């Protein structure tokens, strides 16, 4: 396994753990926590959802998309 794939797997598993342990997160909060861009975190969240994990997302009306909250439903 290449170094990049290992880093992605490690980050995705850590993301899953955070979502299971603590309520709702914004993409910028997760991005800072993992030291990656918001797009990377969003891809990881979608990958977890595609793998069957119940990932939920809410964006209140009038709020920027990246400021919405993500959590484990």
N, C-alpha and C positions, 0 to 999 in steps of 0.2 A: 504494500500500500504506500502510495506516495505521501510525502509530508503534508501537502495541501489537503488531500482527502482525509488524512488523520486529523488535521486541525478542524476541518468542517465537521467531522463526526464528533469530535470532542466538544466543540461549541454547541452543536445541536443537542447532544445529550445533556449538557449543562443548562441549556435553554429549557429543555423539557423538565429538568429538576426544579428550576426556578419557578416555572409555571405551576408545577404541582405544589410547591411550598408556600408561595405567596400570591396574593390576589392578582390584580391587574397591573399591566406594565404598558408604558408607551414605547413606541419604536425608538425614539431618541434615548430613553433611559436604557433600554437593552443594548443599543448601539454603543453607548459610552461604556457600559459594563463589560462588553466583549471586545471593545477596541476595533470594531468594524463599522462599515457604513450602514445606514438605515436600510438600503436595498438588500444587503446581505442578510440582515435579521428578518426582513419580510420574506425572503426566499426560504430561509430556515423554517419560519412559521408555517408557510404554505407546504413545505415538504413534510412537516410533522402532521399537518392536516391530511395530506394525501396518503400518509402512512396509516391513517385511521385514528389518530389522536384527536379528541374533541376540542379543537382550538376555536375559540370564539373571538369576535372582533366587533367593537362598537365605536362609531364615530358620531358624537353628538352633532346636531344640526349647527352649521356655522363654524365648525372647528376644522382646522386643516386635517387632512387625511392622516398624516403621520403623527398627529397628536391624539388620535383615538387610542383606546385601550384594548389590549390583547390579554386573554386569560385561558385557563383550562376549564372548559364547561363541564 
